[in-house]
């Protein structure tokens, strides 16, 4: 595992923002988006809208990815 987060740009509702996540989280987030048939930007917008004001976007994406795989029994589905 590579420990350093990687910063990437996203567009949420027409506005550019940067998010820093570890490679493993970026890979998982892209896989989830692909399985849903949506873009990474669209999925990030969904996460952003659901996160509220208590968490930053990067943290919200990490929790989203974690919950996605927990809900599917380890990532098999």
Secondary structure, 3 states (H helix, E strand, C coil): CCCCCEEEEEEECCEEEEEEECHHHHHHHHHHHHHHCCCHHHHHHHHHHHCCCCCCHHHHHHHHHHHHHHHCCCCCC
